[in-house]
Amino acid sequence: MKTADMEYIALETRHVTGLPKNKGGAGDPSPVTAFGVYMGMKAAAKKAYGSDSLAGKKIGVQGVGQVGKYLINYLVKEGASLFICDIDDKKLQGIAASTGATILEKEEIYDLQMDIYAPCALGGTLNDHTIERLTCQVIAGGANNQLEDENKHGKMLLEKGITYAPDFLINAGGVINVGAEYYGVYEEETVFAQTEKIYDTCLSILNTAEHQQIPAQEAAIQAAKARIEAIGKIKLPY
């Protein structure tokens, strides 16, 4: 969806975010989502490699839609070596021309000798078929529900020694963005500052997962449940 689509939805309900800025909204949340994924990727790199620099890292980005496109811009600025795939050949050609990224066929990305795999398209790409083929040390992307089976495939990544940045953790920048818009407290600088904290949160989750010897997804869910429980105990002033 685009911001223009949200204008039409707003004709039917006021419970809409992602409206164009000229209509009083915060605009496309994709840049903020991508920034959070970028922060999560750097945190995962810090955990896996001892440094959060992505310079020279070979990164495979699956999906070059809105989030993937903005993520690629961050990675290019850091000097990463990029390999991209998507079902939209026109988008691929445009991004390859502007960034120097190498285009792959859809299935090729799983066999790529890469440092980081960034799934930014469909969910379920981490499964019995693909995990065995991956040679990366880090997985960090913007797609939702990347683990086909949350329990089984999280454990497979752990056993394989792959550092996995949970998707719902690192792609939360978009939710931060639309939340600020919805509650009428939107300030772009503040939203990006809040999203930047994904780095520290992700690193904390990865450290907890290592300490407890559990999949990162499980550690992230534990943290989310604890937070929800703590919020539930707060007495509202009405």
Secondary structure, 3 states (H helix, E strand, C coil): CCHHHHHHHHCCCCCCCCCCHHHCCCCCCHHHHHHHHHHHHHHHHHHHHCCCCCCCCEEEEECCCHHHHHHHHHHHHHCCEEEEECCCHHHHHHHHHHHCCEECCHHHHHHCCCCEEEECCCCCCECHHHHCCCCCCEECCCCCCCECCHHHHHHHHHHHCCEECCHHHHCCHHHHHHHHHHCCCCCHHHHHHHHHCHHHHHHHHHHHHHHHCCCHHHHHHHHHHHHHHHHHCCCCCC
